[in-house]
Each structure stands twice: as structure tokens, then as C-alpha cells.
Amino acid sequence: MTVQFTDLSTGSSTSWNWLFGDGYTSPLKNPDHTYSAAGICAVSLEAANVIGSNMATKTGYVVVMAAPTPTPTLTIPPS
């Protein structure tokens, strides 16, 4: 599952540190991230500028569901 994240912080941020809750990070302002395992992930963004930085965390923000298991079917042609 790929998710597009958007920085909505105010001020004049010059650097970003996204933590996607699955061990991966990104320094991009508006990154895409692909989740590969099912689970509930908290997402954090630390935005910074020359004055300082601030971090916001959204708990349970991304819920990745496991792919459904296909059900096999058997078709027997008429004889």
C-alpha cells in the first residue's frame, strides 16, 4: 500500500523528518511511502527552520490490511 504524505505545517520549514511507523524515514517535504506489512502505524513529522523544530505524531494514522487470501476454485467440465 502506497501513501502520499503532505506537510501542512506552518512557518517556513527548511527541513523535514518523516517517521512512517514501520522503521522507515524520509527527509522529503511531501514523500510517498510504501507499506509492505499489515499493521497500525503511528506517523510523525518533525519540521524545522532556523528558529527551531517541532514534531507532531498521529497515532493509528495508517492502517495496513493484509491482502486477502485467494479462494481456489475447481471447474469440472461436463462429460
C-alpha positions as CSV (number, residue, x, y, z in Angstrom):
1,M,0.0,0.0,0.0
2,T,1.5,3.4,-1.0
3,V,0.5,6.5,0.8
4,Q,1.2,10.1,-0.2
5,F,2.1,12.3,2.8
6,T,1.8,16.1,2.7
7,D,3.5,18.6,5.0
8,L,0.8,21.0,6.3
9,S,3.0,22.7,8.9
10,T,3.0,26.4,9.2
11,G,6.1,28.7,9.1
12,S,9.0,28.5,6.7
13,S,10.3,24.9,7.2
14,T,13.6,24.2,5.6
15,S,14.0,20.5,6.7
16,W,11.6,17.6,7.3
17,N,12.0,14.2,9.0
18,W,9.1,11.8,8.5
19,L,8.9,8.6,10.6
20,F,6.4,6.2,9.0
21,G,5.9,3.9,12.0
22,D,7.5,0.9,10.2
23,G,11.1,1.7,10.7
24,Y,11.5,3.8,7.5
25,T,12.0,7.6,7.4
26,S,12.2,10.3,4.7
27,P,13.7,13.8,4.6
28,L,11.4,14.9,1.8
29,K,8.7,17.6,2.3
30,N,5.9,15.5,0.7
31,P,7.0,11.9,0.4
32,D,5.3,8.8,-0.9
33,H,5.8,5.7,1.3
34,T,5.0,2.1,0.5
35,Y,4.0,-0.1,3.5
36,S,4.8,-3.8,3.0
37,A,3.4,-5.4,6.1
38,A,0.0,-5.3,7.7
39,G,-0.3,-3.3,10.9
40,I,-1.3,0.0,12.5
41,C,1.3,2.7,12.2
42,A,1.9,6.0,14.0
43,V,3.3,8.6,11.7
44,S,5.5,11.5,12.9
45,L,6.7,14.6,11.2
46,E,9.5,16.8,12.5
47,A,9.7,20.1,10.6
48,A,12.5,22.6,11.3
49,N,13.8,26.0,10.3
50,V,16.4,28.4,11.6
51,I,14.3,29.2,14.7
52,G,13.9,25.6,15.8
53,S,11.8,22.4,15.2
54,N,8.5,20.9,16.2
55,M,7.3,17.3,15.9
56,A,3.7,16.1,15.5
57,T,2.7,12.4,15.8
58,K,-0.6,10.9,14.6
59,T,-1.2,7.6,16.4
60,G,-3.0,4.9,14.4
61,Y,-2.9,7.2,11.3
62,V,-2.2,4.4,8.8
63,V,-3.9,1.0,8.9
64,V,-2.4,-1.5,6.5
65,M,-4.6,-4.5,5.9
66,A,-3.3,-7.9,4.9
67,A,-4.0,-8.9,1.3
68,P,-6.9,-11.3,1.1
69,T,-6.1,-15.0,0.6
70,P,-7.4,-16.1,-2.8
71,T,-10.0,-18.9,-2.7
72,P,-9.2,-21.7,-5.2
73,T,-12.0,-22.8,-7.4
74,L,-12.2,-26.0,-9.4
75,T,-14.2,-26.2,-12.6
76,I,-15.1,-29.7,-13.9
77,P,-16.2,-29.7,-17.5
78,P,-19.4,-31.7,-18.2
79,S,-18.8,-35.1,-19.6
